[in-house]
Amino acid sequence: VNDEALIPAFLRHGRSLGDARDYICSCCYENTIPGREAFHPNAAYLNLPLVLEFALNGGRSLLTGERLGLEREGFGDFEGVWNGFREQLRYVRERLVRFVDAADAAHCRERRYPLMSLFIEDCIARGMDVCEGGARYSLTGCIVAGLPNVVNSLAAVRQCVFEEGMVGMGELVAALGVDFEGYEDVRMRLLTAPKWGNGDDRVDDLAARVTEALFEEFGGRRNPRGGRWQLALYSFVANHSLGEVVGAGADGRTAGRSLTRNLNPSWGTDREGPTAVLESLSRIDFTKFPNGCSLDLRFDPAMLETSAGLGMFAGFLKGFVDLGVMQMQISMVDTETLIDAREHPEKWPNLMVKVAGYSARFVDLSEAEKEEIINRTAQRLSAG
């Protein structure tokens, strides 16, 4: 966790400096001020690729045909696509906040935690239970999942449809509607468009634009306990279940496939090394996302066998701090070892990997989680 990003984020969202400096890592990615917060980090998930799906498909789900968003049709240019995405985001945000706030208000009226309130500062002084707003900071967290998929999709639409004209907008919508069946050439063009995680300014600017839009929608909102809404940028292991309800995407992802986890590059698309990954993430203003963020990287451990390699890795960690990225979780294991552990688990009973905010024995993971770990790019550092 990077203090240089997290503490300013806490200050921006109303904590005092003394409280902000006293934070703890309380969950997988979430950080809190112990004894002073009513901390609800996972009040709701926002499935961001589904919001873009509504924009491209007239407010309807590609998988069910049900209208879940605003009914809009037609885009003459990329700004039209962007504006459609923003409209759908606002529509979804309004409903998400309304439902969560209604549940929160019911808890304020009906639920009491007297024992917990004894251990939360300010509850006794205020004469209020923690459930009704007695804590110093009463928070509602929303977890935004699938940002890399949306950034890659917008980059592909901009280049393939509007800049190079390789794919028509109607052709793209039709291809997404049938999960690229009969449109394999369209999918290949989308897959070869620029991708998040390579330090590409034009793609990374889209990440900044999307995250600014998210902050605009949620940043100033208050919950029924008088506290703040705050956002997280990660998915945890929910990238699998969230992906099941999303149709084919303009990033080339097929229908129902897992979303890209957390703020990671999509599998195999980061080709410029781990420093370029950090450069891409640095375009996000993490002070706007105090509810937690995460980048998962897997390094080949061979570099740690030399003093030069250790020095490069220390420099990489310093770059992580200096670039203002909030949080990073690292596994040190090569691809060959992981594949061997999947095929011969009896040989590797105690191989530990970082999964998603927690560590686990690789042999105990589900097949989906093993695939998730194996398919992360094996990062290396070089003196050049």
C-alpha positions as CSV (number, residue, x, y, z in Angstrom):
1,V,0.0,0.0,0.0
2,N,1.3,3.4,-1.0
3,D,1.0,6.0,1.8
4,E,1.7,8.7,-0.7
5,A,-1.6,7.9,-2.5
6,L,-3.8,6.5,0.3
7,I,-3.3,9.2,2.9
8,P,-4.2,12.0,0.5
9,A,-7.2,10.0,-0.6
10,F,-8.4,9.8,3.0
11,L,-7.9,13.5,3.5
12,R,-9.8,14.3,0.3
13,H,-12.7,12.3,1.7
14,G,-13.0,14.0,5.0
15,R,-10.6,12.2,7.4
16,S,-8.3,14.3,9.6
17,L,-4.6,14.0,9.1
18,G,-4.0,12.2,12.4
19,D,-6.8,9.7,11.6
20,A,-5.6,9.2,8.0
21,R,-2.1,8.3,9.2
22,D,-3.5,5.7,11.6
23,Y,-5.1,3.5,8.9
24,I,-4.9,-0.3,8.8
25,C,-5.3,-2.8,6.0
26,S,-8.5,-4.4,7.2
27,C,-9.6,-6.7,4.4
28,C,-8.2,-7.8,1.1
29,Y,-7.8,-4.3,-0.5
30,E,-9.8,-2.1,1.9
31,N,-8.2,0.2,4.4
32,T,-9.9,1.8,7.4
33,I,-9.3,4.0,10.4
34,P,-9.7,1.5,13.3
35,G,-12.3,2.4,15.9
36,R,-13.5,5.5,14.2
37,E,-15.3,4.3,11.1
38,A,-18.5,2.5,10.3
39,F,-16.9,0.8,7.3
40,H,-19.2,-0.7,4.6
41,P,-16.7,-1.2,1.8
42,N,-18.8,-3.6,-0.2
43,A,-22.3,-2.1,-0.2
44,A,-22.6,-2.8,-4.0
45,Y,-20.7,-3.8,-7.1
46,L,-20.9,-1.7,-10.2
47,N,-20.3,-3.9,-13.3
48,L,-18.8,-1.3,-15.6
49,P,-18.6,-3.5,-18.8
50,L,-22.3,-4.0,-18.5
51,V,-22.9,-0.3,-18.4
52,L,-20.9,0.0,-21.7
53,E,-23.0,-2.9,-23.1
54,F,-26.2,-0.9,-22.4
55,A,-24.7,2.0,-24.3
56,L,-23.8,-0.1,-27.4
57,N,-27.0,-2.2,-27.3
58,G,-29.8,0.4,-26.8
59,G,-30.0,-0.2,-23.1
60,R,-30.6,-4.0,-23.4
61,S,-28.7,-7.0,-22.1
62,L,-27.0,-8.9,-24.9
63,L,-27.6,-12.2,-23.1
64,T,-31.3,-11.8,-22.2
65,G,-32.6,-9.0,-24.4
66,E,-34.1,-7.4,-21.3
67,R,-34.0,-3.6,-21.2
68,L,-32.1,-2.7,-18.1
69,G,-30.7,0.7,-19.2
70,L,-31.7,3.7,-21.2
71,E,-33.1,3.1,-24.6
72,R,-30.7,4.9,-27.0
73,E,-29.8,4.3,-30.6
74,G,-27.1,5.4,-33.1
75,F,-23.7,6.9,-32.8
76,G,-22.2,9.2,-35.4
77,D,-18.7,9.5,-33.8
78,F,-16.7,8.4,-30.9
79,E,-17.9,11.3,-28.7
80,G,-21.4,10.0,-29.3
81,V,-20.3,6.6,-27.9
82,W,-18.7,8.3,-24.9
83,N,-21.8,10.4,-24.2
84,G,-24.0,7.3,-24.5
85,F,-21.7,5.5,-21.9
86,R,-22.0,8.5,-19.6
87,E,-25.8,8.6,-19.8
88,Q,-26.0,4.9,-19.0
89,L,-23.5,5.3,-16.1
90,R,-25.6,8.0,-14.6
91,Y,-28.8,6.0,-15.1
92,V,-27.2,2.9,-13.3
93,R,-25.7,5.1,-10.6
94,E,-29.0,6.7,-9.8
95,R,-30.6,3.3,-9.2
96,L,-27.7,1.7,-7.4
97,V,-27.5,4.6,-4.9
98,R,-31.2,4.7,-4.4
99,F,-31.4,0.9,-3.6
100,V,-28.3,1.0,-1.3
101,D,-29.4,4.1,0.5
102,A,-32.9,2.6,1.1
103,A,-31.3,-0.4,2.7
104,D,-29.0,1.8,4.7
105,A,-31.9,3.9,5.9
106,A,-33.8,0.8,7.0
107,H,-30.7,-0.3,9.0
108,C,-30.6,3.2,10.6
109,R,-34.2,2.7,11.8
110,E,-34.3,-0.9,12.7
111,R,-30.8,-2.3,13.4
112,R,-28.7,-1.8,16.6
113,Y,-25.2,-3.1,17.5
114,P,-24.7,-1.9,21.1
115,L,-21.6,-4.0,21.7
116,M,-19.9,-2.8,18.5
117,S,-20.9,0.8,19.4
118,L,-18.9,0.5,22.6
119,F,-15.7,0.1,20.6
120,I,-16.4,2.8,18.0
121,E,-15.3,6.2,19.1
122,D,-17.9,9.0,19.2
123,C,-20.9,6.7,19.5
124,I,-21.2,7.1,23.3
125,A,-20.5,10.8,23.1
126,R,-23.1,11.3,20.5
127,G,-25.6,8.9,22.1
128,M,-26.0,7.1,18.7
129,D,-25.6,3.5,17.7
130,V,-23.0,2.8,15.0
131,C,-25.9,1.8,12.7
132,E,-27.5,5.2,12.9
133,G,-24.4,7.3,12.3
134,G,-22.7,7.4,15.7
135,A,-19.2,6.8,14.3
136,R,-16.8,9.6,13.4
137,Y,-16.9,8.5,9.8
138,S,-19.9,6.6,8.4
139,L,-19.0,5.2,4.9
140,T,-20.7,3.5,2.0
141,G,-18.4,1.8,-0.5
142,C,-19.1,0.8,-4.1
143,I,-16.7,-1.5,-5.9
144,V,-16.2,-0.8,-9.6
145,A,-15.2,-3.9,-11.5
146,G,-14.1,-4.3,-15.1
147,L,-12.3,-1.0,-15.8
148,P,-9.6,-2.6,-18.0
149,N,-12.3,-4.2,-20.2
150,V,-14.1,-0.8,-20.6
151,V,-10.9,1.1,-21.4
152,N,-9.8,-1.6,-24.0
153,S,-13.3,-1.6,-25.5
154,L,-13.4,2.2,-25.9
155,A,-9.9,2.2,-27.4
156,A,-10.9,-0.5,-29.9
157,V,-14.2,1.3,-30.9
158,R,-12.3,4.6,-31.4
159,Q,-9.6,3.1,-33.6
160,C,-11.4,0.3,-35.5
161,V,-14.7,2.1,-36.1
162,F,-14.1,5.8,-36.2
163,E,-10.4,6.4,-37.0
164,E,-9.5,3.6,-39.4
165,G,-13.0,2.5,-40.5
166,M,-12.1,-1.2,-40.4
167,V,-15.4,-2.0,-38.8
168,G,-18.8,-0.3,-39.2
169,M,-20.7,0.6,-36.1
170,G,-23.6,-1.5,-37.2
171,E,-21.3,-4.4,-38.0
172,L,-19.8,-4.1,-34.5
173,V,-23.1,-4.2,-32.8
174,A,-24.2,-7.2,-34.9
175,A,-21.0,-9.0,-34.1
176,L,-21.4,-8.5,-30.3
177,G,-25.0,-9.6,-30.5
178,V,-24.0,-13.1,-31.9
179,D,-20.8,-13.4,-29.8
180,F,-18.7,-12.9,-32.9
181,E,-20.1,-16.1,-34.6
182,G,-19.5,-15.4,-38.3
183,Y,-17.6,-12.2,-37.4
184,E,-14.3,-13.7,-36.4
185,D,-12.5,-11.1,-38.5
186,V,-14.1,-8.3,-36.5
187,R,-13.0,-9.9,-33.3
188,M,-9.4,-10.1,-34.5
189,R,-9.4,-6.4,-35.4
190,L,-10.7,-5.6,-32.0
191,L,-8.1,-7.8,-30.3
192,T,-5.2,-6.1,-32.2
193,A,-6.3,-2.6,-31.1
194,P,-4.1,-0.8,-28.5
195,K,-4.5,-2.1,-24.9
196,W,-4.3,-0.9,-21.4
197,G,-1.1,-1.6,-19.5
198,N,1.5,-0.6,-22.1
199,G,2.1,3.0,-21.2
200,D,0.2,4.1,-24.3
201,D,-1.0,7.7,-23.7
202,R,-4.1,7.5,-25.8
203,V,-5.4,4.4,-24.1
204,D,-4.3,5.6,-20.7
205,D,-6.1,8.9,-21.2
206,L,-9.3,6.9,-21.6
207,A,-8.7,5.3,-18.2
208,A,-8.4,8.8,-16.7
209,R,-11.5,9.9,-18.5
210,V,-13.6,6.9,-17.2
211,T,-12.4,7.2,-13.7
212,E,-13.1,10.9,-13.6
213,A,-16.6,10.2,-14.8
214,L,-17.0,7.7,-11.9
215,F,-15.8,10.2,-9.4
216,E,-18.2,12.8,-10.8
217,E,-21.1,10.4,-10.3
218,F,-20.3,9.3,-6.8
219,G,-17.8,11.7,-5.2
220,G,-20.1,14.2,-3.5
221,R,-22.8,11.8,-2.4
222,R,-23.9,11.4,1.2
223,N,-25.5,8.3,2.7
224,P,-28.4,8.2,5.2
225,R,-26.0,8.0,8.2
226,G,-24.6,11.4,7.2
227,G,-21.3,10.0,5.8
228,R,-19.8,9.7,2.4
229,W,-20.0,7.4,-0.6
230,Q,-16.6,6.2,-1.8
231,L,-15.4,4.1,-4.7
232,A,-13.0,1.2,-5.1
233,L,-11.4,0.0,-8.4
234,Y,-11.1,-3.7,-8.2
235,S,-13.2,-6.8,-8.7
236,F,-11.7,-9.3,-6.2
237,V,-12.7,-12.9,-7.4
238,A,-16.1,-11.6,-8.5
239,N,-14.6,-11.0,-11.9
240,H,-15.8,-14.5,-12.7
241,S,-19.4,-14.2,-11.7
242,L,-19.7,-10.6,-13.0
243,G,-18.4,-11.7,-16.4
244,E,-21.1,-14.4,-16.6
245,V,-23.8,-11.7,-17.1
246,V,-22.0,-9.6,-19.7
247,G,-22.2,-10.3,-23.4
248,A,-19.4,-10.1,-25.9
249,G,-17.3,-6.9,-25.6
250,A,-15.6,-4.5,-28.0
251,D,-12.3,-5.5,-26.4
252,G,-12.7,-8.9,-28.1
253,R,-13.8,-10.7,-24.9
254,T,-16.4,-13.4,-25.7
255,A,-19.8,-13.6,-23.9
256,G,-19.9,-14.9,-20.3
257,R,-16.1,-14.9,-20.0
258,S,-14.6,-13.6,-16.8
259,L,-13.8,-9.9,-16.6
260,T,-10.3,-8.8,-16.3
261,R,-9.4,-8.8,-12.6
262,N,-8.8,-5.6,-10.6
263,L,-6.7,-3.1,-12.5
264,N,-4.6,-5.7,-14.2
265,P,-3.9,-5.7,-17.9
266,S,-6.0,-8.3,-19.8
267,W,-4.1,-11.6,-20.2
268,G,-1.2,-11.3,-22.6
269,T,-1.9,-7.7,-23.7
270,D,0.9,-6.1,-21.6
271,R,3.9,-6.3,-23.8
272,E,6.1,-3.4,-22.6
273,G,7.1,-4.6,-19.1
274,P,5.9,-3.9,-15.6
275,T,7.1,-0.3,-15.6
276,A,4.8,0.5,-18.5
277,V,1.9,-1.1,-16.5
278,L,2.6,1.3,-13.7
279,E,2.7,4.2,-16.2
280,S,-0.8,3.2,-17.3
281,L,-2.1,3.1,-13.8
282,S,-0.5,6.4,-12.9
283,R,-3.0,8.2,-15.2
284,I,-5.7,7.5,-12.6
285,D,-6.0,10.0,-9.7
286,F,-6.1,7.5,-6.9
287,T,-6.9,10.1,-4.3
288,K,-10.4,9.9,-5.6
289,F,-10.7,6.1,-4.8
290,P,-10.1,5.6,-1.0
291,N,-12.2,2.5,-0.9
292,G,-9.4,0.5,-2.3
293,C,-7.6,-0.4,-5.6
294,S,-5.3,-3.2,-6.7
295,L,-2.9,-4.2,-9.3
296,D,-1.8,-7.9,-9.3
297,L,1.6,-8.7,-10.9
298,R,3.5,-11.9,-11.2
299,F,7.3,-11.8,-11.4
300,D,9.8,-14.4,-12.5
301,P,11.8,-14.9,-9.3
302,A,15.1,-15.5,-11.2
303,M,15.9,-11.8,-11.1
304,L,16.1,-11.9,-7.3
305,E,19.1,-14.2,-7.5
306,T,21.5,-11.4,-8.2
307,S,22.3,-8.1,-6.5
308,A,21.7,-6.3,-9.7
309,G,18.2,-7.9,-10.0
310,L,17.4,-7.0,-6.4
311,G,18.4,-3.4,-7.2
312,M,16.2,-3.2,-10.2
313,F,13.3,-4.6,-8.2
314,A,13.8,-2.0,-5.5
315,G,13.8,0.6,-8.2
316,F,10.6,-0.7,-9.5
317,L,9.0,-0.5,-6.1
318,K,10.2,3.1,-5.7
319,G,8.6,3.8,-9.1
320,F,5.3,2.4,-7.8
321,V,5.4,4.9,-5.0
322,D,6.6,7.9,-7.0
323,L,4.0,7.3,-9.7
324,G,1.2,7.5,-7.1
325,V,-0.3,4.0,-7.7
326,M,-2.2,3.1,-4.6
327,Q,-1.8,-0.7,-4.1
328,M,0.0,-3.6,-5.7
329,Q,0.1,-7.3,-4.9
330,I,2.9,-9.4,-6.2
331,S,3.5,-13.2,-6.7
332,M,7.1,-14.4,-7.2
333,V,6.7,-17.6,-9.3
334,D,7.5,-18.6,-12.9
335,T,5.1,-20.0,-15.4
336,E,6.8,-23.3,-15.7
337,T,6.5,-24.0,-12.0
338,L,2.8,-23.1,-12.0
339,I,2.0,-25.4,-14.9
340,D,4.0,-28.2,-13.3
341,A,2.0,-27.6,-10.0
342,R,-1.2,-27.9,-11.9
343,E,-0.2,-31.1,-13.6
344,H,1.6,-32.6,-10.6
345,P,0.1,-31.1,-7.4
346,E,1.8,-33.8,-5.2
347,K,5.1,-32.2,-6.0
348,W,4.1,-28.7,-4.9
349,P,1.9,-29.0,-1.8
350,N,3.0,-25.7,-0.3
351,L,3.5,-23.4,-3.3
352,M,2.0,-20.1,-2.2
353,V,0.6,-17.5,-4.6
354,K,-1.2,-14.2,-4.3
355,V,-4.8,-14.7,-5.5
356,A,-6.9,-11.6,-5.0
357,G,-6.1,-9.8,-1.8
358,Y,-5.2,-13.0,0.0
359,S,-2.5,-15.7,-0.4
360,A,-3.3,-19.4,-0.8
361,R,-1.7,-22.7,-1.7
362,F,-1.9,-23.0,-5.5
363,V,-2.9,-26.7,-5.4
364,D,-6.0,-25.7,-3.3
365,L,-7.4,-23.2,-5.9
366,S,-10.2,-23.9,-8.3
367,E,-9.4,-24.5,-11.9
368,A,-10.6,-21.0,-12.8
369,E,-8.3,-19.4,-10.2
370,K,-5.3,-21.5,-11.4
371,E,-5.9,-20.3,-14.9
372,E,-6.1,-16.7,-13.5
373,I,-2.7,-17.0,-11.9
374,I,-1.0,-18.8,-14.8
375,N,-2.2,-16.4,-17.4
376,R,-0.9,-13.3,-15.7
377,T,2.2,-12.1,-17.6
378,A,5.5,-13.3,-16.1
379,Q,7.1,-9.9,-15.5
380,R,10.8,-9.3,-15.8
381,L,13.0,-6.3,-15.3
382,S,16.1,-5.3,-17.4
383,A,18.8,-2.7,-17.0
384,G,17.8,-1.1,-20.3
